[in-house]
Amino acid sequence: MPDRPEEDPAAALERQLEERRLKQETRNERQVWYFLAYFLFGIHVLAFVMIYAVRHAK
């Protein structure tokens, strides 16, 4: 029986899975922020185009 939990294959596998899950979670969170940034940027561009259209309508 191993003296330390680091030598336990089940514990090592669990640690690897947790690290992989944290990396994926970080990647997903970054993608959400990018989506939000592009969405807000697009809304502002659309708003400026609409303001321009209304102010320059004949």
ABEGO torsion letter per residue (X at the ends): XBABAAABAAAAAAAAAAAAAAAAAAAAAAAAAAAAAAAAAAAAAAAAAAAAAAAABX
